[in-house]
Structure formats: C-alpha cells, structure tokens
Amino acid sequence: FDKDERYKSFAKSYVNYSLDEPRFRLNLAGRYFYNLLTRDRSRDLLVLPDVYFYLKPLALGRDFSLDLTSELTNFYQYEKGLLRFRIEPNFQWRHIFGKTPIAVYFKPYYVYYSSKRYGNKRHVAGFDLKAKGLLYDFDLIKTSSWNLFSSLEWVYEFSPFEEKNTPNYDYFDRFSKKNMATLRNLNILYYRGVSVGEIILEQPYNFYNGYNFPTDGQWVSGHTLPLKVYYSFYTPSRELSLSGKLYYDHQTSRGVYRSNSFRWRAIKTLLTEVSLKLSHSLSKDHLGKRLSEGLSYGLEARVRKIYANFDSYYDYLLHKNVRTSVNLSYRKKCWSLGIRYERDYDRDSGKYEWRAMVVFTVFSNPFNFLITGGRQ
C-alpha cells in the first residue's frame, strides 16, 4: 500500500495445483507479482506458499451441517514478511416451520499474523452470525402465456467486533462491526414456461448509526443503506439481452451507481456465430461527485473453429480509450493456438503500453509467450 500512488501496474507469474475430492478441496499455489513502476525488484511481492483447504459440508445430524475453510499464506517483499493463518468453521442449521424455511449460519473465525514488517504477532478472533427466512413465494400473475413469480426473504447479519488494526493484503484481512437486516425481493417473469426476465431488490438497514458507503467505502452516518436493484431481460432464444444494476441513496435522493449491459447475438448458425456487446457504468461517491464513468464495447465472432474477439473501454474522465484487446485463435477440443494484442493506458506515466502474445492453451490451462512488446 502506497498513499502516493493511486494506480499500480504489475505482471504476475504463478503455479497452481488443485485437488478436488468428494469430501474436501485442496489448493496449493505460489504467485510472484512484478512491480512494473520500477526496476527495483525489491518492490516485487512474492506469495509462497498459499495452502488452501476446504472441508465440504458434512452432516452433523438432523438439520445441522458443518463446513470449514482454512488457509496458510506467506507474503514476502524483500526483507519484509507476513505469515497469515486463518481458520473459519461454518455451522449451519436449516429447518422448515410449516411451509417457512429458516436457516442460521454461525461462523467463528481465528486469524494469526506473524510479521517482521509490523514487528509483532497478532491474534484476531471473533464470529459472524447470519440468519435468513422466507416470507412468501407465489405467482403474482398467471395467465396462459405469462407468469410472474415473486418471493420475499429477510436476512439478518451480526458481527459485534470493531475493525482491527491488521495488515490489509486481501479481503480476509477486513474485519468490521455489523448489525444489519436486509429485505430481498426476487421477481421472475416467464413467457410460455421460459424465463425472460428477472428483477431483484435489496434494501439493507443497519442498526448501528453508520455504514461504509458502497461506492467509495467512506463511513457515513445513518441507518438506511442505498437500495440495490438488479435486473435482466432477454428473449426466449437469448439472442437479445439487457441487464444492469442500480444503487439508490435515500439520503441524497439520487442514484450513486448504475450499470447497463446490452448483448445481441446477430448471427447464429451451425458454423458461424457473431455477437455484439455494449455496456455503460457510472459511479458516484457519498457526496454525489463522479468517481468513474466508462463505456465498454466489443465483438465476438466464430467461423468454424476460428474465433475472434475485440474489446475496448472508453474512460469518460480521461476522455481516452484506456484498454483495447484483440484475440484471434484456432480451437480444437482440448487445445487452442492464437495471437493476442493488448494496449493499455498507463495512468502513472500518461503513456500507452502495448503487448503482442502467442497464446497456446492445453486443457483450458493457458501458457502465454511474449514475443514482442514496447511502449508507444
């Protein structure tokens, strides 16, 4: 973390091994992050090892089950290191009262840090409690052709512990106090038995006086969080689709985030397929100031076993195309060979960087070979 640098440019090398068994999942990984802002390799970050173990849900008796997540991760940067171990058992209880299902999740957690960088050892322990239940689910509208199914559920989440002064390497280092209830309404529209639309509304309410704003993360006072709306509509054949989401803030009476995506499958035959896609997003902070706005557009095409992809992103704040990529590949059942061109705008230097690669893929695991590259 560096307060003076807003953007980071990096490349990553990694090795990964996964084992998925009926009772558990094991993942072993090592990752090396190259800091491209400098030639000083002491500013690179090495994550080795990263050992992840997940015990799949195990029945403990009637209505009870248990699953468990644990991970050992070593972060290393020059002479600074951070070893972290976390374990999270998750107890679940599900029961149906009459026709009303109720589920309760209790997740205690323990995190251990041993850090040369911070000069001490830390222990973090606590628990998260979550409960949810169904209020109703039935057809609001039902005709010979149209059917509108609706359901409403409540979700309660509780975590009594304040934020800890811990290293912030990823999501699992964030601990926050929570006492929140959410109403979630799901609506699905069917046409002649085929789903053609879906709308989800979520309204959270925080019993504590304050919450982290969903766009910029700032702590703001109040109890009623922004209303979240998710929607998707499509034709029965899925040739046309429109989806998006909206966050509406009650205190400022304005939308603070919205995104809309459109996709059209223009051609669909046995040998040929062409699709167009377009999306727009806008994000504002808790004061109503624009944080980001962008337009993404692209094209996907296939002729027999030849695939082509084009994607670009236009940033309205910079008034530039900040990312463009073009892929052309030949694919078989278990391997593919192609070329890829990428151009990115480096916000730190104010210049464009480009790469050209030959990409050879075996069994969906890519091996990337950089054949040429430079800066425009």
C-alpha positions in Angstrom: 0.0 0.0 0.0 1.4 3.4 -1.0 -0.6 6.6 -0.4 1.2 8.5 -3.1 0.4 6.0 -5.9 -3.2 5.6 -6.9 -2.6 3.1 -9.7 -0.4 0.1 -9.8 1.0 -1.7 -12.9 2.1 -5.3 -12.4 2.6 -8.6 -14.1 2.1 -12.0 -12.4 3.7 -15.4 -12.6 2.1 -18.3 -10.8 2.0 -22.0 -10.3 -1.2 -23.7 -9.1 -2.2 -27.3 -8.1 -5.8 -28.2 -7.2 -7.2 -31.4 -5.8 -11.0 -31.8 -5.6 -12.2 -34.8 -3.7 -15.8 -35.7 -2.6 -15.1 -34.5 1.0 -12.6 -31.7 0.6 -10.8 -29.4 -1.8 -7.1 -28.6 -1.6 -5.3 -25.9 -3.4 -1.5 -25.2 -3.4 -0.3 -22.0 -5.1 2.6 -19.7 -5.5 2.4 -16.2 -7.0 5.0 -13.6 -8.0 3.9 -10.0 -8.6 6.3 -7.9 -10.7 6.0 -4.2 -10.0 6.2 -2.5 -13.4 6.6 1.0 -12.0 10.2 0.4 -11.1 13.2 -1.7 -12.0 13.9 -2.2 -8.3 13.0 -5.8 -7.8 12.9 -5.4 -4.0 9.4 -3.8 -4.6 8.1 -7.0 -6.1 5.7 -9.2 -4.0 6.1 -13.0 -3.6 3.2 -15.1 -2.2 4.7 -18.5 -1.4 3.2 -20.8 -0.2 -0.5 -20.3 -0.3 -2.2 -23.5 1.0 -6.0 -23.5 1.0 -8.1 -26.3 2.4 -11.9 -26.5 2.3 -13.9 -29.2 4.1 -17.1 -29.6 2.2 -20.5 -29.6 4.0 -20.7 -32.5 6.5 -24.0 -33.6 8.1 -23.9 -33.5 11.9 -27.4 -34.8 12.4 -30.9 -33.7 11.5 -30.9 -30.1 10.2 -27.3 -29.5 11.2 -24.2 -29.4 9.0 -20.6 -28.1 9.1 -18.1 -26.9 6.5 -14.6 -25.5 7.2 -12.2 -23.1 5.5 -8.6 -22.8 6.4 -5.6 -21.1 4.7 -1.9 -20.6 5.3 -0.4 -17.7 3.3 3.1 -16.2 3.3 3.6 -12.8 1.8 7.2 -11.7 1.2 8.6 -8.5 -0.1 12.4 -8.0 0.1 13.3 -8.3 3.8 9.7 -7.8 4.9 7.4 -10.8 5.5 3.9 -11.6 6.7 2.7 -15.1 7.6 -1.0 -15.5 8.0 -3.1 -18.4 9.1 -6.9 -18.4 9.2 -9.5 -20.9 10.1 -13.3 -20.5 9.7 -15.7 -23.3 10.7 -19.2 -22.6 9.5 -22.1 -24.3 11.3 -25.4 -24.4 9.5 -28.9 -25.1 10.8 -31.9 -25.4 8.4 -35.5 -26.1 9.4 -38.9 -25.8 7.9 -41.6 -24.4 10.2 -44.8 -25.3 8.5 -44.1 -24.1 5.0 -41.5 -21.5 6.1 -37.8 -22.4 5.7 -35.4 -20.9 8.2 -31.6 -21.1 8.0 -29.0 -20.0 10.6 -25.2 -19.7 9.9 -22.7 -19.4 12.7 -19.1 -18.8 11.7 -16.4 -18.3 14.3 -13.0 -17.3 12.9 -9.4 -17.1 14.1 -6.6 -15.4 12.3 -2.9 -15.4 13.3 -0.4 -13.0 11.9 3.4 -13.3 12.3 5.1 -10.3 10.7 8.7 -9.0 10.6 7.3 -5.9 8.8 5.0 -5.0 11.7 7.3 -6.1 14.4 4.9 -8.2 16.4 2.4 -11.1 16.3 -1.3 -10.6 16.2 -4.3 -12.8 17.1 -7.7 -11.9 15.8 -10.8 -13.9 16.8 -14.5 -13.3 16.5 -17.6 -14.6 14.9 -20.2 -13.8 12.2 -23.9 -14.7 12.6 -26.3 -14.9 9.8 -30.0 -15.9 9.7 -32.5 -15.8 6.9 -36.1 -16.9 6.3 -38.7 -16.8 3.6 -41.7 -14.5 4.0 -43.6 -15.6 0.8 -43.2 -17.1 -2.6 -46.1 -17.4 -5.1 -47.2 -16.3 -8.5 -48.4 -12.7 -8.6 -49.6 -13.1 -12.2 -50.5 -16.3 -14.0 -52.1 -16.5 -17.4 -52.0 -18.9 -20.3 -48.8 -17.2 -21.7 -47.3 -15.1 -18.9 -46.3 -16.0 -15.4 -44.7 -13.6 -12.7 -43.2 -15.4 -9.8 -42.3 -13.4 -6.7 -40.6 -14.2 -3.4 -39.5 -12.1 -0.4 -37.0 -13.1 2.2 -35.3 -11.5 5.2 -31.6 -11.8 6.0 -30.0 -10.7 9.3 -26.2 -10.4 9.8 -24.4 -9.7 13.1 -20.7 -9.3 13.9 -20.0 -7.4 17.2 -16.3 -6.7 16.7 -14.7 -3.4 15.7 -12.3 -3.1 12.8 -8.8 -4.4 13.7 -5.5 -2.7 13.0 -4.3 -5.6 10.8 -2.4 -5.7 7.5 -4.7 -5.3 4.6 -3.5 -7.7 1.9 -6.8 -9.0 0.7 -10.5 -9.5 1.5 -9.8 -11.8 4.5 -8.0 -9.0 6.4 -11.1 -6.9 6.7 -13.0 -7.1 9.9 -15.9 -4.8 10.6 -18.7 -4.4 13.0 -22.1 -5.3 11.6 -25.7 -5.4 12.8 -27.8 -5.4 9.6 -31.1 -6.6 8.3 -31.9 -6.9 4.6 -35.2 -7.5 2.7 -34.6 -9.2 -0.6 -37.4 -9.4 -3.2 -36.9 -11.7 -6.2 -39.3 -11.5 -9.3 -39.0 -13.8 -12.3 -41.0 -13.3 -15.5 -41.9 -16.4 -17.6 -43.3 -16.5 -21.1 -44.8 -19.9 -22.0 -42.8 -21.6 -19.4 -39.5 -19.9 -20.4 -37.8 -17.3 -18.2 -37.5 -14.0 -20.0 -36.7 -11.6 -17.1 -35.6 -11.1 -13.5 -35.7 -8.2 -11.1 -34.1 -8.3 -7.6 -34.5 -5.6 -5.0 -32.4 -5.5 -1.8 -33.0 -3.0 1.0 -30.4 -3.2 3.8 -31.0 -1.5 7.2 -28.1 -1.0 9.7 -29.0 -0.9 13.4 -25.7 0.8 14.1 -25.6 4.5 13.3 -23.3 4.4 10.3 -22.1 2.2 7.5 -19.5 2.0 4.7 -20.8 3.7 1.5 -21.0 1.0 -1.2 -19.0 3.0 -3.9 -16.2 4.8 -2.2 -16.1 2.9 1.2 -16.4 6.1 3.3 -18.0 5.8 6.7 -21.3 7.8 6.7 -24.0 8.3 9.3 -27.4 6.9 9.0 -29.3 3.6 9.2 -30.9 3.0 5.8 -28.3 1.9 3.2 -28.8 2.5 -0.5 -31.5 0.4 -2.3 -29.9 -2.1 -4.7 -31.8 -3.1 -7.8 -30.6 -5.8 -10.2 -32.4 -6.6 -13.5 -32.0 -8.8 -16.6 -34.3 -9.2 -19.6 -33.8 -11.4 -22.6 -35.7 -13.1 -25.4 -36.7 -16.8 -25.1 -33.9 -17.7 -27.6 -31.4 -15.5 -25.7 -30.5 -13.6 -28.9 -31.1 -10.2 -27.2 -30.3 -9.5 -23.5 -30.3 -6.4 -21.4 -29.1 -6.4 -17.8 -27.9 -3.9 -15.2 -27.9 -2.7 -11.6 -28.7 0.5 -9.7 -27.8 1.8 -6.2 -30.2 4.5 -5.0 -29.2 6.5 -2.0 -32.1 7.7 0.2 -30.2 10.5 2.0 -29.1 12.3 -1.2 -32.2 11.2 -3.2 -30.0 10.2 -6.2 -28.6 7.1 -7.9 -25.0 6.7 -6.9 -24.2 3.7 -9.1 -25.7 2.3 -12.3 -24.6 0.0 -15.0 -26.4 -1.3 -18.1 -25.2 -4.0 -20.5 -26.7 -5.0 -23.9 -25.8 -8.0 -25.9 -27.0 -9.1 -29.3 -26.3 -12.4 -31.0 -26.6 -11.2 -34.5 -25.8 -14.4 -36.3 -26.2 -17.9 -35.0 -25.7 -20.9 -37.4 -24.0 -24.3 -37.0 -20.7 -22.9 -38.4 -20.9 -19.2 -37.7 -21.7 -17.0 -34.8 -21.4 -13.2 -34.3 -22.3 -11.3 -31.1 -22.1 -7.6 -30.3 -21.9 -6.2 -26.7 -22.2 -2.8 -25.2 -22.2 -1.6 -21.5 -22.0 1.7 -19.6 -21.3 2.3 -16.0 -21.3 5.4 -13.7 -20.2 5.6 -10.1 -20.5 8.5 -7.6 -19.1 9.0 -4.1 -21.2 9.7 -0.9 -21.2 13.4 -1.8 -22.5 12.9 -5.3 -19.2 13.5 -7.0 -18.5 11.3 -10.1 -15.9 8.7 -9.3 -15.8 6.9 -12.6 -17.7 6.6 -15.9 -16.9 4.4 -18.8 -18.2 2.7 -21.9 -17.2 -0.8 -22.9 -17.9 -2.3 -26.3 -16.8 -5.4 -28.2 -17.5 -8.1 -30.8 -17.2 -11.9 -30.7 -17.2 -14.0 -33.8 -16.7 -17.6 -34.8 -16.3 -19.2 -38.2 -15.9 -22.9 -37.9 -13.0 -23.4 -35.5 -11.6 -19.8 -35.8 -12.5 -17.4 -33.0 -12.1 -13.6 -32.9 -12.7 -11.2 -30.1 -12.4 -7.4 -29.9 -12.9 -5.4 -26.7 -12.4 -1.8 -25.8 -13.0 0.5 -22.8 -13.5 4.3 -23.1 -13.0 6.3 -19.9 -15.1 9.5 -19.8 -13.0 11.1 -17.0 -9.8 10.8 -19.1 -11.5 11.1 -22.5 -9.4 8.2 -23.7 -9.7 4.5 -24.8 -7.7 3.1 -21.8 -7.8 -0.5 -22.9 -8.1 -2.3 -26.2 -7.6 -6.0 -26.9 -7.8 -8.2 -30.0 -7.7 -12.0 -30.0 -7.6 -14.4 -32.9 -7.4 -18.1 -32.2 -7.9 -21.6 -33.7 -9.5 -24.0 -31.2 -9.8 -27.8 -31.1 -11.5 -29.9 -28.4 -8.6 -29.8 -25.9 -6.1 -27.2 -27.3 -6.0 -23.9 -29.0 -3.4 -21.6 -30.6 -3.8 -17.9 -31.2 -2.4 -14.4 -31.1 -3.4 -11.6 -28.8 -2.8 -7.8 -28.9 -3.4 -5.6 -25.9 -2.9 -1.8 -25.5 -3.4 -0.1 -22.1 -3.1 3.5 -21.0 -0.7 3.8 -18.0 -2.2 6.5 -15.8 1.1 6.9 -13.9 3.2 7.7 -16.9 0.5 9.2 -19.1 1.6 6.9 -22.0 0.2 3.8 -23.8 1.8 0.4 -23.4 1.2 -2.5 -25.8 1.9 -6.2 -25.8 1.7 -8.9 -28.5 1.5 -12.6 -27.5 1.2 -16.0 -28.8 -1.2 -18.0 -26.6 -1.1 -21.8 -26.6 -3.8 -23.5 -24.4 -3.9 -27.1 -23.4 -7.0 -28.5 -21.5 -8.1 -24.9 -20.7 -4.8 -24.0 -18.9 -3.1 -21.2 -20.8 0.6 -20.8 -21.4 1.4 -17.2 -22.6 4.6 -16.5 -24.5 5.5 -12.8 -25.0 7.0 -12.5 -28.5 7.3 -8.7 -28.7 6.3 -5.7 -26.7 7.1 -2.0 -26.2 5.8 1.4 -25.4 4.3 3.8 -27.9 
